[in-house]
C-alpha cells in the first residue's frame, strides 16, 4: 500500500494576464512555502481531464515529494478561476485547501491577453476587431480547452466565476486585486498569514517574467478603452457587490 500523495494547502488562480505567475514567484521565496514547479507550463492538476479521484490526486506526486511534508504547499494554475467543474471537484477532493484568485482591471487584462495571443501567433486581428468576435471564434487549441486565446472578455465574468468558488469553498476562497498586489507589500503579507505562514517582506511582484506580455505593445486606444469600460460596468459592479472589493481604481461603473 502506498502513501497518499501530498496535496496543496492552497492554490492560486486568476484570469490569464492577471499576475498569477508573479505572485507564485514571490510566495515561493518564503522559507515555509514550496510552490509546484514549473510555473510555465502550469500544473493544471484539476484542469486536465481525469477519470477517477485517485488519478487526479496522484498527479501531485510529481510536484510535492517527501521533502515538502513539513512545508506549506501551493499550486498556481490560473485556469482554475473559470473552469466550471473545478470548484466542486476541488471542494470534494481537497476539503481543506484554500484558493487565492487574482483579478485585474478587465480592460487592461483583455488588452494584455490580446497582446499575448499575438505574441504567440494565435491572433492576427486588431484589438477592436477581435473584441467584436469575442466568443464566436473556434479555439486553435481544441485539444487543450483550458487555453482560451480569443476569450478576451473573460474579465467581464468575474462575478460568475466568484459565485461558483464561493459556493464551493466559502471563506476558503479569497479574491485580491492585481493592482493592490503591485502597489502594496502589505497585501502580499496578508495573504501569507491567510495561508498559514509567518508574514515576511518578500518584496514587490517581479517584472520581466517569461510569460509577461511584451513591452513594445502600443497602449490601447483611449476611445476603445472608454467604450469597453462602459460595456463592462454592470458585470464589474456585480463582482464588487459580491466580493466587497473596492474596484474604483478600475474606473468602471
Secondary structure, 3 states (H helix, E strand, C coil): CCCCCCCCCEEEEECCCCCHHHHHHHHCCCCCEEECCCCCCCCCCCCCCCCCHHHHHHHHHHCCCHHHCCCEEEEECHHHHCCCCHHHHHHHHCCCCEEEEEECCHHHHHHHHHHHHHHCCCCCCCHHHHHHCCCCCCCCCCCCCCCCCCCCCHHHHHHHHHHHHHHHHHHHEEEEEHHHHHHCHHHHHHHHHHHCCCCCCCCCCCCCCCCCCCCCCCCCCHHHHHHHHHHHHHHHHHHHHHHCCCCHHHCCC
